[in-house]
Amino acid sequence: MNILIRCNTQIIILKNYANYAYELWDIIKSGYTHPTKISLDGEVYLKPISEYDDKEKKRYDYNVKAMIAFFYTLNHVEFTRVKNYKIVFEI
């Protein structure tokens, strides 16, 4: 199964993404939220990647793969504008 992503005037084909096509599309459509942790004093902060459980690691990986797919479709000007975004939904 191939996934076609249209970005501006370019179309990219992601091959061999059949196993996680739905998860990639879900990240693109709804966005990615970094996992958080609550400290003993009740403060909420981002969880370090080293502490992610399996499900959080998979969602993180899908976000990275989706961002890479979009980066391949951008020209130099567009890439410079979005290169520091942390989640694919921002693009």
C-alpha positions in Angstrom: 0.0 0.0 0.0 1.3 3.5 -0.9 0.2 6.7 0.8 0.0 9.8 -1.4 0.5 13.1 0.4 -0.2 16.3 -1.5 1.5 19.4 -0.3 1.2 22.5 -2.4 1.9 21.4 -5.9 3.9 18.3 -5.1 2.8 14.7 -4.4 5.0 12.3 -2.6 4.5 8.6 -2.3 5.4 6.8 0.9 6.0 3.1 0.1 5.9 0.4 2.7 3.9 2.4 5.1 0.9 0.0 5.0 1.5 -1.2 8.6 1.1 2.2 10.1 -0.8 4.3 7.5 -3.7 5.0 9.9 -1.4 6.1 12.7 0.5 8.5 10.3 -2.7 10.0 9.0 -4.1 10.4 12.6 -0.9 12.3 13.6 -1.2 14.5 10.5 -5.0 15.2 11.0 -5.2 15.6 14.7 -1.7 16.6 15.7 0.8 15.2 18.2 0.8 16.0 21.9 4.0 15.4 23.8 3.5 13.2 26.9 3.6 15.0 30.2 4.4 14.0 33.7 3.2 15.5 37.0 5.8 16.1 39.7 5.3 15.5 43.4 4.5 19.2 43.9 1.8 19.1 41.2 3.8 20.8 38.4 3.2 19.5 34.9 6.2 19.1 32.6 7.2 17.3 29.4 8.2 13.7 29.9 11.8 13.0 28.7 11.9 10.7 25.7 13.9 8.1 27.7 10.8 7.7 29.9 8.2 7.1 27.1 6.3 3.9 27.2 5.9 1.8 24.1 2.7 3.5 23.0 4.2 7.0 23.5 7.4 6.0 21.6 5.3 4.8 18.6 3.3 8.0 18.5 6.5 10.0 18.7 8.0 8.0 15.8 4.9 8.5 13.7 5.1 12.2 14.2 8.8 12.2 13.1 8.0 10.1 10.0 5.1 12.3 9.1 7.3 15.4 9.5 10.0 13.9 7.3 7.5 13.1 4.6 6.3 16.7 4.5 9.8 18.1 4.6 10.5 16.2 1.3 7.8 18.1 -0.4 8.9 21.6 0.6 11.0 24.0 -1.4 13.9 25.9 0.2 11.9 28.9 1.3 9.1 26.8 2.8 11.5 24.4 4.5 13.3 27.4 6.1 10.0 28.6 7.5 9.0 25.3 9.1 12.2 23.5 9.9 12.0 24.2 13.7 8.4 23.0 14.1 8.1 20.2 16.6 4.9 18.6 15.4 3.6 17.8 11.9 0.2 19.5 12.6 2.0 22.9 12.8 3.1 22.6 9.1 
